Amino acid sequence: AQKVTQAQTEISVVEKEDVTLDCVYETRDTTYYLFWYKQPPSGELVFLIRRNSFDEQNEISGRYSWNFQKSTSSFNFTITASQVVDSAVYFCALSEADSGNTGKLIFGQGTTLQVKP
Amino acid sequence: DTAVSQTPKYLVTQMGNDKSIKCEQNLGHDTMYWYKQDSKKFLKIMFSYNNKELIINETVPNRFSPKSPDKAHLNLHINSLELGDSAVYFCASSRGGSSYNSPLHFGNGTRLTVT
């Protein structure tokens, strides 16, 4: 069964703090993709990153970094030196390839991040 | 230019009415989707079309009927609206073929309120 769990419902930090958003996934497929999306207060869904199951290299993009560990089925997202503009709901998502080429995304419940000035 | 556009942005209607939400993408993508986001922010897929062909139809009441006149458009028609249909509906698109490795591009959402 496929499932994505974001155990942290809400996180509140003060500006400039580092924060890590956890994501744990379940899948029986050997080929799959993991994604992170950001939903700011304005409501749109913004794509942040895609990772395939064969690439466990960590990725850094500015203040954002992602840690993918197949051994623990986790794909965590860290924001360094958080800013107020980072306040949003962040979604982790899974897309399975072996189960059919449908592009279907399975989302986690989302983590609401509040960055206070 | 907006990549995935949906109209209307807000829709307030009464129970029992029929309404439609329109979606258009100008990205040249082959696959389009409808997702529903409930009041707890949970996102779940409803439908997916690839080149006008239905490929995903999750457990959705048959009051919901998607229609894809061409691969750039995917509309959602809802009959006999119920209070529980209140949600934000997102349209999305992705490249065809190996869609599973292509990020979804989402529209800005349509907030449906049924009173």
Interface residues (C-beta under 8 A of the other chain):
Chain A: Y32 Y33 F35 Y37 Q39 G43 E44 L45 F47 R50 N52 V89 F91 S95 E96 A97 N101 T102 G103 K104 L105 I106 F107 Q109 G110 T112
Chain B: T31 Y33 Y35 K40 K41 F42 L43 K44 I45 S48 N50 I55 I56 V88 F90 A92 S94 G97 S98 S99 Y100 N101 S102 P103 L104 H105 F106 G107 N108 G109 R111
